[in-house]
Amino acid sequence: MSASASGIATYDDLVQRCQDWLFGRADIALQVPTFIRLFEAKANRKLLCRQMETRCVSTINITAPEPEFLLLPDNFQTMRRIRLIKTLGSPPFKPRLSFATGAQLDDLRVKYPDPGAPIWFTVLGNEIELLPTPDNTYQVEMVYRVYLPALGTGVQTNWLMDLAPDAYLYGTLMEAAPYLHDDDRITVWASGVAAAISDLNDLSEQATYNAGPLVMRRRGSGYS
């Protein structure tokens, strides 16, 4: 359902529509923004859409006291892929870095104490730790999931509002039901938002995997 078809195209539209569905109660009006925030928190955990993925390139500061640590982007949620950009002719060579846990990285650092081109990474808080410690000013290409841009009076729309205003409406009403002690409606709204999120995830998967024919990789060979 598009935003134009639903009559819900902006944050203000959503607030008004929720108030209408909640019988225009004045005491509820001030709570609707909180209900929206609660739904967005759940959506960030449930949505697996391509619109939540982005790419960035960061440069390793070889002169830093600890060049093996690289700050994550502010909007980082989870890593999808990380590559080291090594300029060896044109185009640049981009080997994919392998994930290791913090404990595994500690063990590997004993075996590989010398600086070099990073091979492994781990995520520690708001940083990435690389191993081996970089020996040059490489660039790191990250593809990662970001959080849903939160709606508000200063942010009237986002990609989810444009694509699925029904998810916003049902999700907000679902969060309102416990506040209203309206247990009978929780199942109704939960069913509506679950269906909307499932449809969005399916649509994103189709857009990703229907982009071209699947290729099979045989052991010891490339893709064919």
Helices and strands as residue ranges (DSSP letters): H 3-6, H 11-21, H 26-29, H 32-46, G 50-52, E 53-59, E 69-71, E 76-85, E 98-99, H 102-111, E 120-124, E 127-131, E 139-146, H 159-163, H 165-179, H 183-209
